[in-house]
Amino acid sequence: MLKLFKILANANRIKILQLLLENQATPITVNDIAERMNINQGTLSTHLTRMRENGIIKAKQSGLNMFYSIKDENAMKFISMIEKG
């Protein structure tokens, strides 16, 4: 759980997780996230890598695209609570 709080100490990572939660039925690509957040891909890739290495999100490659989704149940619950209140 401590890993999760360290990851969530960054506002951009919270926004990324909110986007992933909103799109949990259909995982989204790096390009989708970058466009919606208006963030450069280098910065975004750093955040995604850190979250993936800590087991918060998962990535699946399909062709040239990498699709991301939330892997950690606690992260999903936490982001849901943020959005509700």
Backbone torsions as a table, in degrees:
resi	resn	phi	psi	omega
1	MET	NA	-33.5	178.9
2	LEU	-61.4	-40.0	176.9
3	LYS	-57.0	-42.6	-179.1
4	LEU	-60.7	-45.2	-179.0
5	PHE	-66.6	-34.6	176.2
6	LYS	-65.1	-41.3	178.6
7	ILE	-64.8	-41.9	-175.9
8	LEU	-79.0	2.3	177.7
9	ALA	-73.5	-4.9	-179.2
10	ASN	-112.6	127.3	-177.1
11	ALA	-61.6	-36.2	179.3
12	ASN	-65.0	-38.1	179.5
13	ARG	-68.3	-35.3	175.5
14	ILE	-63.6	-43.3	178.9
15	LYS	-62.6	-39.8	178.0
16	ILE	-61.3	-47.9	180.0
17	LEU	-63.2	-35.8	176.7
18	GLN	-62.9	-43.3	177.0
19	LEU	-62.0	-43.1	179.8
20	LEU	-64.9	-38.0	178.5
21	LEU	-66.7	-42.4	178.2
22	GLU	-61.2	-29.1	-175.9
23	ASN	-113.2	30.7	-174.3
24	GLN	-65.4	-24.9	178.5
25	ALA	-71.4	-28.9	-179.9
26	THR	-134.8	101.9	179.0
27	PRO	-53.3	146.7	-176.4
28	ILE	-112.8	159.8	-176.2
29	THR	-89.8	168.9	175.7
30	VAL	-58.4	-43.2	180.0
31	ASN	-60.2	-42.9	178.3
32	ASP	-59.6	-46.6	-178.6
33	ILE	-64.9	-45.5	-179.2
34	ALA	-59.8	-43.5	179.5
35	GLU	-64.9	-44.7	-177.0
36	ARG	-69.7	-30.2	-178.1
37	MET	-96.3	-11.9	-175.7
38	ASN	55.8	53.3	-177.9
39	ILE	-128.8	145.7	-179.3
40	ASN	-73.5	153.8	-173.6
41	GLN	-67.2	-28.7	178.0
42	GLY	-63.8	-48.4	178.0
43	THR	-63.4	-44.8	179.5
44	LEU	-60.5	-45.0	179.7
45	SER	-60.0	-37.7	177.5
46	THR	-62.1	-46.1	178.7
47	HIS	-63.5	-45.2	-179.4
48	LEU	-62.6	-42.2	179.2
49	THR	-61.4	-45.2	-179.5
50	ARG	-62.4	-41.7	179.7
51	MET	-70.1	-36.9	178.4
52	ARG	-67.5	-43.3	179.7
53	GLU	-63.7	-25.8	180.0
54	ASN	-96.7	7.6	174.6
55	GLY	76.3	15.6	-178.7
56	ILE	-81.5	-40.5	179.3
57	ILE	-125.1	166.6	175.0
58	LYS	-128.6	156.2	-179.0
59	ALA	-126.3	144.0	177.2
60	LYS	-136.8	125.6	-179.8
61	GLN	-89.9	136.4	175.6
62	SER	-137.6	107.6	-175.1
63	GLY	65.1	-127.0	179.9
64	LEU	-89.3	-7.4	-175.5
65	ASN	-100.8	144.7	174.0
66	MET	-109.2	123.3	-178.7
67	PHE	-104.5	137.4	-176.6
68	TYR	-116.7	146.7	175.0
69	SER	-151.1	163.0	179.7
70	ILE	-78.6	133.1	-179.9
71	LYS	-103.5	-37.2	-173.2
72	ASP	-83.7	120.2	-179.6
73	GLU	-60.4	-39.6	-180.0
74	ASN	-64.2	-37.1	177.4
75	ALA	-63.6	-42.4	178.1
76	MET	-60.3	-46.4	-179.4
77	LYS	-62.3	-43.4	-178.1
78	PHE	-64.1	-46.6	-179.5
79	ILE	-65.1	-38.6	176.4
80	SER	-60.4	-41.3	179.4
81	MET	-65.6	-39.8	178.5
82	ILE	-60.5	-44.6	-176.6
83	GLU	-69.4	-30.2	-179.1
84	LYS	-76.9	-29.8	-171.1
85	GLY	-140.2	NA	NA
